[in-house]
Amino acid sequence: MSEVPRPERPGDTAAIHALDTGAFGRAAEADLVEALRAAHALDTSLVVERAGRIAGHVALSPVSVQGAFMPGILGLAPLAVAPDCQRQGIGARLVEAALAAAKAGGGKVVVVLGDAAYYRRFGFRPAADMGLTCPWPGTDETFQALILASPWPRGLVRYHAAFDRV
């Protein structure tokens, strides 16, 4: 398959909501994307189309460290692929495209809360090894970071308030 990620378009919002809801089996992540979009807090939102429908979606949003906003510090969430399209490379293409967009936009760090084995292949490592900590307890193995440029801040990472509702 050669579906190429592209930026979301205004007409994609309902399909993205349906995809995120279906991929996660609940509406929380879909509602998160809508809240970030409404707050103009989506740095990057990419989709993959297959057979005329949205089959995958990834978003990057700005995060702060120790309460200080620094441009180029981004959180990757959510990453969603339609259940019938999983394990076909769509998620990997979306992550790679999101990281390329972050780097092209002057990104310094991308953090993610997710499966360590999956994200390791993109260069993510335990965030604590880079001096970054997660606001949610019990995430030591799953909170990861990818350094794109130096210097980067160190300390407690804070996501947009919309994440508090997920």
Contacts in CASP RR format, 6 or more apart in sequence:
PFRMAT RR
TARGET T0000
AUTHOR 0000-0000-0000
METHOD contacts of the structure
MODEL  1
MSEVPRPERPGDTAAIHALDTGAFGRAAEADLVEALRAAHALDTSLVVER
AGRIAGHVALSPVSVQGAFMPGILGLAPLAVAPDCQRQGIGARLVEAALA
AAKAGGGKVVVVLGDAAYYRRFGFRPAADMGLTCPWPGTDETFQALILAS
PWPRGLVRYHAAFDRV
1 50 0 8 1.000
1 88 0 8 1.000
1 89 0 8 1.000
1 90 0 8 1.000
3 48 0 8 1.000
3 49 0 8 1.000
3 50 0 8 1.000
3 55 0 8 1.000
3 90 0 8 1.000
3 93 0 8 1.000
4 48 0 8 1.000
4 93 0 8 1.000
4 97 0 8 1.000
5 46 0 8 1.000
5 47 0 8 1.000
5 48 0 8 1.000
5 58 0 8 1.000
5 93 0 8 1.000
5 94 0 8 1.000
5 97 0 8 1.000
5 98 0 8 1.000
6 46 0 8 1.000
6 47 0 8 1.000
6 48 0 8 1.000
6 49 0 8 1.000
7 44 0 8 1.000
7 45 0 8 1.000
7 46 0 8 1.000
7 47 0 8 1.000
8 16 0 8 1.000
8 45 0 8 1.000
8 46 0 8 1.000
8 47 0 8 1.000
8 57 0 8 1.000
12 47 0 8 1.000
12 54 0 8 1.000
13 34 0 8 1.000
13 37 0 8 1.000
15 47 0 8 1.000
15 53 0 8 1.000
15 54 0 8 1.000
16 30 0 8 1.000
16 33 0 8 1.000
16 45 0 8 1.000
16 47 0 8 1.000
16 54 0 8 1.000
16 57 0 8 1.000
17 27 0 8 1.000
17 30 0 8 1.000
17 33 0 8 1.000
17 34 0 8 1.000
18 30 0 8 1.000
18 54 0 8 1.000
19 30 0 8 1.000
19 54 0 8 1.000
19 55 0 8 1.000
19 56 0 8 1.000
19 57 0 8 1.000
19 80 0 8 1.000
19 82 0 8 1.000
20 27 0 8 1.000
20 29 0 8 1.000
20 30 0 8 1.000
20 33 0 8 1.000
20 57 0 8 1.000
20 78 0 8 1.000
20 80 0 8 1.000
21 27 0 8 1.000
21 29 0 8 1.000
21 30 0 8 1.000
22 80 0 8 1.000
22 82 0 8 1.000
22 83 0 8 1.000
23 29 0 8 1.000
23 56 0 8 1.000
23 78 0 8 1.000
23 80 0 8 1.000
23 81 0 8 1.000
23 82 0 8 1.000
23 83 0 8 1.000
24 30 0 8 1.000
24 78 0 8 1.000
24 80 0 8 1.000
28 165 0 8 1.000
28 166 0 8 1.000
29 77 0 8 1.000
29 78 0 8 1.000
29 80 0 8 1.000
29 166 0 8 1.000
31 165 0 8 1.000
31 166 0 8 1.000
32 77 0 8 1.000
32 78 0 8 1.000
32 162 0 8 1.000
32 163 0 8 1.000
32 165 0 8 1.000
32 166 0 8 1.000
33 42 0 8 1.000
33 45 0 8 1.000
33 57 0 8 1.000
33 59 0 8 1.000
33 78 0 8 1.000
35 160 0 8 1.000
35 162 0 8 1.000
35 165 0 8 1.000
36 42 0 8 1.000
36 59 0 8 1.000
36 61 0 8 1.000
36 160 0 8 1.000
36 162 0 8 1.000
37 45 0 8 1.000
39 160 0 8 1.000
39 162 0 8 1.000
41 61 0 8 1.000
41 62 0 8 1.000
41 160 0 8 1.000
41 162 0 8 1.000
42 59 0 8 1.000
42 60 0 8 1.000
42 61 0 8 1.000
43 60 0 8 1.000
43 61 0 8 1.000
43 62 0 8 1.000
43 74 0 8 1.000
43 102 0 8 1.000
44 58 0 8 1.000
44 59 0 8 1.000
44 60 0 8 1.000
44 74 0 8 1.000
44 98 0 8 1.000
44 101 0 8 1.000
44 102 0 8 1.000
45 57 0 8 1.000
45 58 0 8 1.000
45 59 0 8 1.000
45 60 0 8 1.000
46 57 0 8 1.000
46 58 0 8 1.000
46 59 0 8 1.000
46 94 0 8 1.000
46 97 0 8 1.000
46 98 0 8 1.000
46 101 0 8 1.000
47 54 0 8 1.000
47 56 0 8 1.000
47 57 0 8 1.000
48 54 0 8 1.000
48 55 0 8 1.000
48 56 0 8 1.000
48 57 0 8 1.000
48 90 0 8 1.000
48 91 0 8 1.000
48 93 0 8 1.000
48 94 0 8 1.000
49 55 0 8 1.000
50 85 0 8 1.000
50 90 0 8 1.000
53 82 0 8 1.000
54 82 0 8 1.000
55 81 0 8 1.000
55 82 0 8 1.000
55 85 0 8 1.000
55 90 0 8 1.000
56 80 0 8 1.000
56 81 0 8 1.000
56 82 0 8 1.000
56 85 0 8 1.000
56 90 0 8 1.000
56 91 0 8 1.000
56 94 0 8 1.000
57 78 0 8 1.000
57 79 0 8 1.000
57 80 0 8 1.000
57 81 0 8 1.000
57 94 0 8 1.000
58 76 0 8 1.000
58 78 0 8 1.000
58 79 0 8 1.000
58 80 0 8 1.000
58 91 0 8 1.000
58 94 0 8 1.000
58 95 0 8 1.000
58 97 0 8 1.000
58 98 0 8 1.000
59 76 0 8 1.000
59 77 0 8 1.000
59 78 0 8 1.000
59 98 0 8 1.000
60 74 0 8 1.000
60 75 0 8 1.000
60 76 0 8 1.000
60 98 0 8 1.000
60 101 0 8 1.000
60 102 0 8 1.000
60 110 0 8 1.000
61 74 0 8 1.000
61 75 0 8 1.000
61 77 0 8 1.000
61 159 0 8 1.000
61 160 0 8 1.000
62 69 0 8 1.000
62 71 0 8 1.000
62 72 0 8 1.000
62 73 0 8 1.000
62 74 0 8 1.000
62 75 0 8 1.000
62 160 0 8 1.000
63 73 0 8 1.000
63 74 0 8 1.000
63 75 0 8 1.000
63 111 0 8 1.000
63 157 0 8 1.000
63 158 0 8 1.000
63 159 0 8 1.000
63 160 0 8 1.000
64 70 0 8 1.000
64 73 0 8 1.000
64 157 0 8 1.000
64 158 0 8 1.000
65 73 0 8 1.000
65 132 0 8 1.000
65 153 0 8 1.000
65 154 0 8 1.000
65 155 0 8 1.000
65 156 0 8 1.000
65 157 0 8 1.000
65 158 0 8 1.000
66 153 0 8 1.000
66 154 0 8 1.000
66 155 0 8 1.000
66 156 0 8 1.000
67 156 0 8 1.000
67 158 0 8 1.000
68 153 0 8 1.000
70 108 0 8 1.000
70 153 0 8 1.000
71 106 0 8 1.000
71 107 0 8 1.000
72 102 0 8 1.000
72 105 0 8 1.000
72 106 0 8 1.000
72 107 0 8 1.000
72 108 0 8 1.000
72 109 0 8 1.000
73 107 0 8 1.000
73 108 0 8 1.000
73 109 0 8 1.000
73 111 0 8 1.000
73 152 0 8 1.000
73 153 0 8 1.000
73 157 0 8 1.000
74 102 0 8 1.000
74 107 0 8 1.000
74 109 0 8 1.000
74 110 0 8 1.000
74 111 0 8 1.000
75 110 0 8 1.000
75 111 0 8 1.000
75 112 0 8 1.000
75 159 0 8 1.000
76 95 0 8 1.000
76 98 0 8 1.000
76 110 0 8 1.000
76 111 0 8 1.000
76 112 0 8 1.000
77 112 0 8 1.000
77 113 0 8 1.000
77 159 0 8 1.000
77 163 0 8 1.000
79 91 0 8 1.000
79 94 0 8 1.000
79 95 0 8 1.000
81 90 0 8 1.000
81 91 0 8 1.000
81 94 0 8 1.000
92 121 0 8 1.000
92 122 0 8 1.000
95 119 0 8 1.000
95 122 0 8 1.000
96 122 0 8 1.000
98 110 0 8 1.000
99 110 0 8 1.000
99 122 0 8 1.000
99 146 0 8 1.000
99 148 0 8 1.000
102 110 0 8 1.000
102 148 0 8 1.000
103 148 0 8 1.000
103 149 0 8 1.000
106 148 0 8 1.000
106 149 0 8 1.000
107 148 0 8 1.000
107 149 0 8 1.000
108 147 0 8 1.000
108 148 0 8 1.000
108 149 0 8 1.000
108 150 0 8 1.000
108 151 0 8 1.000
108 152 0 8 1.000
109 130 0 8 1.000
109 132 0 8 1.000
109 145 0 8 1.000
109 146 0 8 1.000
109 147 0 8 1.000
109 148 0 8 1.000
109 152 0 8 1.000
109 153 0 8 1.000
110 124 0 8 1.000
110 145 0 8 1.000
110 146 0 8 1.000
110 148 0 8 1.000
111 127 0 8 1.000
111 132 0 8 1.000
111 143 0 8 1.000
111 144 0 8 1.000
111 145 0 8 1.000
111 146 0 8 1.000
111 157 0 8 1.000
112 119 0 8 1.000
112 124 0 8 1.000
112 143 0 8 1.000
112 144 0 8 1.000
112 145 0 8 1.000
112 146 0 8 1.000
113 134 0 8 1.000
113 136 0 8 1.000
113 139 0 8 1.000
113 142 0 8 1.000
113 143 0 8 1.000
113 144 0 8 1.000
114 142 0 8 1.000
114 143 0 8 1.000
114 144 0 8 1.000
115 142 0 8 1.000
116 124 0 8 1.000
116 126 0 8 1.000
116 141 0 8 1.000
116 142 0 8 1.000
116 144 0 8 1.000
119 144 0 8 1.000
120 144 0 8 1.000
122 146 0 8 1.000
123 146 0 8 1.000
124 144 0 8 1.000
124 145 0 8 1.000
124 146 0 8 1.000
125 144 0 8 1.000
125 145 0 8 1.000
125 146 0 8 1.000
126 140 0 8 1.000
126 141 0 8 1.000
126 143 0 8 1.000
126 144 0 8 1.000
126 145 0 8 1.000
127 133 0 8 1.000
127 134 0 8 1.000
127 143 0 8 1.000
127 144 0 8 1.000
127 145 0 8 1.000
127 157 0 8 1.000
128 140 0 8 1.000
128 143 0 8 1.000
130 145 0 8 1.000
130 147 0 8 1.000
130 152 0 8 1.000
130 154 0 8 1.000
131 154 0 8 1.000
131 155 0 8 1.000
132 143 0 8 1.000
132 145 0 8 1.000
132 154 0 8 1.000
132 155 0 8 1.000
132 157 0 8 1.000
133 143 0 8 1.000
133 155 0 8 1.000
133 156 0 8 1.000
133 157 0 8 1.000
134 140 0 8 1.000
134 143 0 8 1.000
134 156 0 8 1.000
134 157 0 8 1.000
135 156 0 8 1.000
135 157 0 8 1.000
135 158 0 8 1.000
135 159 0 8 1.000
136 143 0 8 1.000
143 157 0 8 1.000
END
